[in-house]
Amino acid sequence: MRSILIRTRESFWFLPALLGVAAIVSAELIVLLDRSLQAAGMTGVFFLDALSATGGRSILSIIGTSMLTVAGTTFSITISVLATTSSTYGPRLVRNFLADRANQLVLAVFTSTFLYALVVLRSVRAADDSAGGFVPTIAIHIAVLLGVLDVAFLVFFIHHIARSVQITTLQQRVQVDLERAVDVVYPAGDQENSTRRARPAVLGAIVASRESGYVEQVGLDALRHIAEEHDGVIDVVAMPGTHLIAGEPLARVSTTLESGTDLDGQIRRAFTLGTSRTPYQDVRFALQQLVEIAVRGLASGSNDPYTAVTALDLSATALVPLWTREEAPTGLVDDDGVVRVVLHWPDAADLIASVFDGVLVYGTEHPLVIDAALHLLDRLRAAAGPERRDELTAVTARLAAARGTFA
């Protein structure tokens, strides 16, 4: 269910569709209010002047046509920004623009205003009309107000889209994704129903995937409840970020669980597969996005070491807390402390090593980047206990050797 909500939130159609329906319903209700007031003999409603049918149609036509044109222009600008971002900073960052609530809201406001004006326009009738004359005064004046507000939204959109394409803004969005993923995978302190004990061996039947794609999310609580209900253990073979083809294993169930159609179906429903990786439970992908920005900045076509330096600095806000915390949970337990779900989260040392590997492969020609990597390493060494500092010895030696070439 949570994965469906996330996909809906990141879709570019949901908010415009929601506000569009609201605009249609509101238009019908306001027109009905106009009819009721005019039937009661109130031709000039409150402080609003009465309008002729010709004038009302002209106002609504101008507003509706203008808003549809502006909505098309807004969509074109967004697509252009998506193309630029994809080619410059990496195609995996496109989802950040699609999930941007401000972009969705601006498009929704413009299309909703068009729908509102269209619905109100159909109710305007001249005096010589067979059904009798009717001009919804309140509805038309509200359309004018919406038109004024849309101008403000247009100015806001231009400002927002100009800020969105700045590399610092993109990096900050990826940084937030990384911090959230770290908090999910490597929670601070002991979490309820989780354990860091040695993983038990799970020997039993395989639950295979029936479709291909990346594992975007795993309903861990759902798997725990399934294992409790059947008094067994489920080993999650395909952790978030794993690519599967149909027939490859999703999970392994203990021999105490009787694998069958119903049980297999319950387990499969706990896994969400998609066409691409997402950063919500996939901490390696969340970190990879930040490293990718740094690597692209070091490409020969860009030759921008400052982008890589900023990426390394921002990564510290997630990597330093990660390095000070305990390892990720190895399983989920029931209320009696019995392990019900076995997990295989990535090792923290491997994640941190992947950052420095990217630097050592692509940034050895840039002393600024090597210095930024050494600064990040110093932060990690200062935050970690003595037992974890030794794990950074090899990285320290490699970075020192790379820095020595510029001496």
C-alpha positions as CSV (number, residue, x, y, z in Angstrom):
1,M,0.0,0.0,0.0
2,R,2.8,2.4,0.9
3,S,4.5,1.8,-2.5
4,I,1.3,2.6,-4.3
5,L,1.0,5.9,-2.4
6,I,4.6,6.7,-3.2
7,R,4.1,6.0,-6.9
8,T,1.0,8.1,-6.9
9,R,2.7,11.0,-5.2
10,E,5.6,10.9,-7.8
11,S,3.2,10.8,-10.7
12,F,2.7,13.9,-12.7
13,W,-1.0,13.3,-13.3
14,F,-2.5,12.7,-9.8
15,L,-2.6,16.3,-8.4
16,P,-3.8,17.8,-11.7
17,A,-6.5,15.1,-11.9
18,L,-7.5,15.8,-8.3
19,L,-7.7,19.5,-8.6
20,G,-9.4,19.2,-12.0
21,V,-12.3,17.2,-10.5
22,A,-12.5,19.7,-7.7
23,A,-12.7,22.5,-10.2
24,I,-15.5,20.9,-12.1
25,V,-17.5,20.2,-9.0
26,S,-16.9,23.7,-7.6
27,A,-18.0,25.2,-10.9
28,E,-21.3,23.3,-10.9
29,L,-21.9,24.2,-7.3
30,I,-21.2,27.9,-7.7
31,V,-23.4,28.1,-10.9
32,L,-26.1,26.4,-8.8
33,L,-25.7,29.1,-6.2
34,D,-26.0,31.8,-8.9
35,R,-29.2,30.3,-10.1
36,S,-30.7,30.2,-6.6
37,L,-29.8,33.8,-5.9
38,Q,-31.1,35.1,-9.2
39,A,-34.3,33.1,-8.8
40,A,-34.7,35.0,-5.5
41,G,-34.5,38.3,-7.4
42,M,-30.8,39.2,-6.6
43,T,-29.5,40.2,-10.0
44,G,-26.5,42.1,-8.6
45,V,-25.0,39.8,-6.1
46,F,-23.3,41.5,-3.1
47,F,-20.8,44.0,-4.5
48,L,-20.4,42.2,-7.9
49,D,-21.8,43.9,-10.9
50,A,-24.2,42.1,-13.2
51,L,-22.7,41.0,-16.6
52,S,-24.1,40.6,-20.0
53,A,-24.0,37.2,-21.6
54,T,-21.6,38.4,-24.3
55,G,-19.3,39.9,-21.7
56,G,-19.3,36.8,-19.5
57,R,-18.5,34.6,-22.5
58,S,-15.6,36.8,-23.5
59,I,-14.1,36.8,-20.0
60,L,-14.4,33.0,-19.6
61,S,-13.1,32.4,-23.1
62,I,-10.1,34.5,-22.6
63,I,-9.3,33.0,-19.2
64,G,-9.8,29.4,-20.4
65,T,-7.8,29.9,-23.6
66,S,-4.9,31.7,-21.8
67,M,-4.7,29.1,-19.0
68,L,-4.6,26.2,-21.5
69,T,-1.8,27.9,-23.4
70,V,0.1,28.7,-20.3
71,A,-0.3,25.1,-19.1
72,G,1.1,23.8,-22.4
73,T,4.1,26.2,-22.1
74,T,4.7,25.2,-18.5
75,F,4.6,21.5,-19.5
76,S,7.1,22.2,-22.4
77,I,9.5,24.0,-20.0
78,T,9.3,21.1,-17.6
79,I,10.1,18.6,-20.3
80,S,13.0,20.7,-21.5
81,V,14.4,20.8,-18.0
82,L,14.0,17.1,-17.6
83,A,15.9,16.5,-20.8
84,T,18.7,18.9,-19.7
85,T,18.9,17.3,-16.3
86,S,19.0,13.8,-17.7
87,S,21.8,14.5,-20.1
88,T,23.9,16.6,-17.7
89,Y,23.5,15.2,-14.3
90,G,22.2,11.7,-14.9
91,P,18.8,10.1,-16.0
92,R,18.2,8.7,-12.5
93,L,17.6,12.3,-11.2
94,V,14.5,12.7,-13.4
95,R,12.3,11.2,-10.7
96,N,13.2,14.2,-8.5
97,F,11.4,16.6,-10.9
98,L,8.4,14.3,-11.3
99,A,8.1,14.1,-7.6
100,D,8.5,17.8,-7.1
101,R,5.2,18.9,-5.6
102,A,5.6,22.5,-6.8
103,N,5.8,21.5,-10.4
104,Q,2.7,19.3,-10.0
105,L,0.8,22.0,-8.2
106,V,1.5,24.7,-10.9
107,L,0.4,22.4,-13.7
108,A,-2.7,21.4,-11.6
109,V,-3.7,25.1,-11.0
110,F,-3.5,26.0,-14.7
111,T,-5.5,23.0,-15.9
112,S,-8.0,23.4,-13.1
113,T,-8.7,27.0,-14.0
114,F,-9.2,26.0,-17.6
115,L,-11.7,23.3,-16.6
116,Y,-13.5,25.7,-14.2
117,A,-13.9,28.4,-17.0
118,L,-15.1,25.7,-19.5
119,V,-17.8,24.4,-17.2
120,V,-19.0,27.9,-16.2
121,L,-19.0,28.9,-19.9
122,R,-21.5,26.3,-20.9
123,S,-24.0,27.7,-18.4
124,V,-24.0,31.2,-19.9
125,R,-27.1,32.0,-22.0
126,A,-28.3,35.1,-23.7
127,A,-31.7,36.6,-23.1
128,D,-33.0,35.4,-26.6
129,D,-32.0,31.8,-25.8
130,S,-34.9,29.3,-25.8
131,A,-34.0,28.3,-22.3
132,G,-34.0,31.9,-21.1
133,G,-31.1,34.2,-20.2
134,F,-28.6,33.3,-17.5
135,V,-25.3,34.8,-16.5
136,P,-23.5,33.3,-13.4
137,T,-22.1,36.5,-11.9
138,I,-20.4,35.0,-9.0
139,A,-18.9,32.1,-11.0
140,I,-17.5,34.5,-13.6
141,H,-15.9,36.8,-11.0
142,I,-14.3,33.8,-9.3
143,A,-12.9,32.9,-12.7
144,V,-11.3,36.4,-12.9
145,L,-9.9,35.9,-9.4
146,L,-8.4,32.5,-10.4
147,G,-6.9,34.2,-13.5
148,V,-5.1,36.7,-11.3
149,L,-3.9,34.0,-9.0
150,D,-2.6,32.0,-12.0
151,V,-0.4,34.9,-12.9
152,A,1.2,34.7,-9.5
153,F,1.7,31.0,-9.9
154,L,3.3,31.6,-13.3
155,V,5.9,33.9,-11.7
156,F,6.5,31.4,-8.9
157,F,7.0,28.6,-11.5
158,I,9.6,30.5,-13.4
159,H,11.5,31.2,-10.2
160,H,11.1,27.6,-9.0
161,I,12.2,26.0,-12.2
162,A,15.2,28.3,-12.5
163,R,16.3,27.3,-9.0
164,S,15.5,23.6,-9.6
165,V,18.1,23.2,-12.4
166,Q,20.9,24.5,-10.2
167,I,23.3,21.7,-9.2
168,T,23.2,22.6,-5.5
169,T,19.5,22.2,-5.4
170,L,19.7,18.8,-7.1
171,Q,22.4,17.7,-4.7
172,Q,20.4,18.8,-1.7
173,R,17.4,16.8,-2.9
174,V,19.6,13.7,-3.3
175,Q,21.1,14.4,0.1
176,V,17.7,14.3,1.7
177,D,16.9,11.0,0.0
178,L,20.2,9.5,1.3
179,E,19.6,10.7,4.8
180,R,16.1,9.1,4.9
181,A,17.4,5.9,3.4
182,V,20.1,5.7,6.1
183,D,17.6,6.2,8.8
184,V,15.5,3.4,7.4
185,V,18.3,0.9,7.0
186,Y,20.6,1.9,9.8
187,P,18.2,3.2,12.5
188,A,19.7,4.9,15.5
189,G,19.5,2.7,18.6
190,D,17.5,-0.5,18.9
191,Q,14.2,-0.6,17.1
192,E,11.1,-2.6,18.0
193,N,10.9,-6.1,16.6
194,S,14.5,-5.9,15.1
195,T,17.7,-7.8,16.0
196,R,21.4,-7.7,15.1
197,R,22.0,-11.3,16.2
198,A,23.7,-13.7,13.8
199,R,21.4,-14.8,10.9
200,P,19.9,-18.2,11.3
201,A,20.2,-20.6,8.3
202,V,17.0,-20.9,6.5
203,L,16.7,-24.1,4.5
204,G,13.4,-24.6,2.7
205,A,11.3,-23.8,-0.3
206,I,12.0,-20.9,-2.7
207,V,9.3,-18.4,-3.5
208,A,10.1,-17.2,-7.0
209,S,9.2,-14.0,-8.7
210,R,6.6,-14.1,-11.4
211,E,7.8,-10.9,-13.1
212,S,11.0,-9.1,-14.0
213,G,12.3,-5.8,-12.6
214,Y,14.0,-4.1,-9.7
215,V,12.8,-4.7,-6.2
216,E,11.7,-1.2,-5.2
217,Q,10.3,-2.0,-1.7
218,V,9.7,-4.9,0.6
219,G,6.9,-4.9,3.1
220,L,9.0,-6.2,6.0
221,D,6.2,-5.9,8.6
222,A,3.9,-7.8,6.3
223,L,6.5,-10.6,6.0
224,R,7.0,-10.7,9.7
225,H,3.2,-11.1,10.3
226,I,3.1,-13.9,7.6
227,A,6.0,-15.8,9.3
228,E,4.3,-15.4,12.7
229,E,1.0,-16.6,11.4
230,H,2.6,-19.7,9.9
231,D,5.2,-20.2,12.7
232,G,8.2,-20.1,10.4
233,V,11.1,-18.0,9.1
234,I,11.3,-16.0,5.9
235,D,14.8,-15.2,4.4
236,V,14.5,-12.2,2.1
237,V,16.8,-13.2,-0.7
238,A,15.9,-10.2,-3.0
239,M,16.6,-7.1,-0.9
240,P,15.6,-3.6,-2.3
241,G,17.7,-2.7,-5.3
242,T,18.0,-6.3,-6.5
243,H,17.2,-6.9,-10.2
244,L,15.2,-10.0,-10.9
245,I,14.0,-11.9,-13.9
246,A,10.9,-14.1,-13.7
247,G,11.7,-17.3,-11.9
248,E,14.5,-16.0,-9.7
249,P,14.0,-16.2,-5.9
250,L,12.4,-13.5,-3.9
251,A,12.6,-15.3,-0.6
252,R,13.3,-18.6,1.1
253,V,10.9,-20.0,3.6
254,S,11.8,-22.4,6.4
255,T,10.8,-26.0,6.3
256,T,8.2,-25.4,9.0
257,L,6.3,-23.2,6.5
258,E,4.3,-25.2,4.0
259,S,4.9,-23.5,0.7
260,G,1.8,-23.3,-1.3
261,T,-0.2,-21.0,-3.6
262,D,-1.7,-19.0,-0.8
263,L,1.5,-18.6,1.1
264,D,3.6,-17.8,-2.0
265,G,1.0,-15.2,-3.1
266,Q,1.1,-13.5,0.3
267,I,4.9,-13.3,0.2
268,R,5.0,-12.1,-3.4
269,R,2.5,-9.3,-2.6
270,A,5.0,-8.0,0.0
271,F,7.5,-7.3,-2.7
272,T,7.1,-4.3,-5.1
273,L,8.9,-4.6,-8.4
274,G,9.3,-1.8,-10.9
275,T,11.3,-0.7,-13.9
276,S,13.9,1.3,-11.9
277,R,15.5,1.5,-8.4
278,T,14.2,3.9,-5.8
279,P,15.9,5.4,-2.8
280,Y,13.3,4.7,-0.1
281,Q,14.8,1.4,1.1
282,D,17.7,1.1,-1.3
283,V,20.4,3.0,0.5
284,R,23.1,2.0,-2.0
285,F,21.1,3.6,-4.8
286,A,20.5,6.7,-2.8
287,L,24.3,7.0,-2.3
288,Q,24.9,6.1,-5.9
289,Q,22.9,9.2,-7.1
290,L,25.1,11.5,-5.1
291,V,28.3,9.8,-6.4
292,E,27.0,9.9,-9.9
293,I,26.6,13.7,-9.8
294,A,30.2,13.9,-8.5
295,V,31.5,11.6,-11.3
296,R,29.7,13.4,-14.0
297,G,31.2,16.7,-12.8
298,L,34.6,15.1,-13.2
299,A,33.9,14.0,-16.8
300,S,36.1,15.4,-19.5
301,G,33.2,17.3,-21.0
302,S,32.3,19.0,-17.8
303,N,35.6,19.2,-15.9
304,D,33.9,20.6,-12.8
305,P,35.7,19.4,-9.7
306,Y,33.6,21.8,-7.5
307,T,30.5,19.7,-8.1
308,A,32.3,16.7,-6.9
309,V,33.6,18.6,-3.9
310,T,30.1,19.7,-2.9
311,A,28.8,16.1,-3.4
312,L,31.4,14.8,-1.0
313,D,30.6,17.5,1.6
314,L,26.9,16.8,1.4
315,S,27.4,13.0,1.7
316,A,29.0,13.6,5.1
317,T,25.6,14.5,6.7
318,A,24.5,10.9,6.1
319,L,27.7,8.9,6.1
320,V,29.0,10.2,9.4
321,P,25.9,9.3,11.4
322,L,25.9,6.0,9.5
323,W,29.5,5.2,10.5
324,T,28.7,5.9,14.2
325,R,25.7,3.7,14.3
326,E,25.6,-0.1,14.8
327,E,25.3,-2.3,11.8
328,A,21.9,-2.7,10.1
329,P,19.4,-5.2,11.6
330,T,20.0,-8.7,10.5
331,G,16.4,-9.7,11.1
332,L,12.9,-9.0,12.5
333,V,11.6,-10.8,15.6
334,D,8.2,-11.5,17.1
335,D,7.1,-10.4,20.5
336,D,8.8,-13.5,22.0
337,G,12.2,-12.6,20.4
338,V,12.0,-15.4,17.8
339,V,13.6,-14.4,14.5
340,R,10.9,-14.4,11.8
341,V,12.5,-12.5,8.9
342,V,16.1,-12.6,7.9
343,L,17.5,-9.5,6.3
344,H,20.7,-8.8,4.2
345,W,21.2,-5.0,4.2
346,P,24.5,-3.7,2.7
347,D,27.5,-3.4,4.9
348,A,28.3,0.2,6.0
349,A,32.0,-0.2,5.2
350,D,31.1,-1.3,1.6
351,L,28.9,1.7,1.2
352,I,31.6,4.2,2.3
353,A,34.2,2.4,0.2
354,S,32.1,2.9,-2.9
355,V,32.2,6.6,-2.4
356,F,36.0,6.7,-2.3
357,D,36.3,4.2,-5.1
358,G,34.5,6.7,-7.4
359,V,36.9,9.4,-6.2
360,L,40.0,7.3,-6.8
361,V,38.9,6.3,-10.3
362,Y,37.7,9.6,-11.6
363,G,39.1,12.3,-9.4
364,T,42.8,11.5,-9.2
365,E,43.6,14.4,-11.5
366,H,41.9,16.9,-9.3
367,P,43.7,17.8,-6.0
368,L,40.5,19.7,-4.9
369,V,38.5,16.4,-5.0
370,I,41.2,14.4,-3.3
371,D,41.3,17.1,-0.5
372,A,37.5,16.9,-0.1
373,A,37.7,13.1,0.1
374,L,40.4,13.3,2.8
375,H,38.3,15.8,4.7
376,L,35.4,13.4,4.5
377,L,37.7,10.6,5.7
378,D,38.8,12.8,8.6
379,R,35.2,13.3,9.6
380,L,34.5,9.6,9.6
381,R,37.6,8.8,11.6
382,A,36.8,11.4,14.2
383,A,33.2,10.2,14.6
384,A,34.0,6.5,14.7
385,G,35.3,4.5,17.7
386,P,38.8,3.0,17.7
387,E,37.5,-0.3,16.5
388,R,36.1,1.1,13.3
389,R,39.0,3.4,12.4
390,D,41.1,0.5,11.4
391,E,38.5,-0.3,8.7
392,L,39.5,3.0,7.0
393,T,43.2,2.3,6.9
394,A,43.3,1.0,3.4
395,V,41.2,3.9,2.1
396,T,43.5,6.4,3.9
397,A,46.6,4.9,2.3
398,R,45.1,5.1,-1.2
399,L,44.0,8.7,-0.8
400,A,47.3,9.7,0.7
401,A,49.1,8.2,-2.2
402,A,46.8,10.0,-4.7
403,R,47.4,13.3,-2.9
404,G,51.1,12.7,-2.8
405,T,51.2,12.9,-6.6
406,F,50.4,16.6,-6.4
407,A,53.1,17.4,-3.8
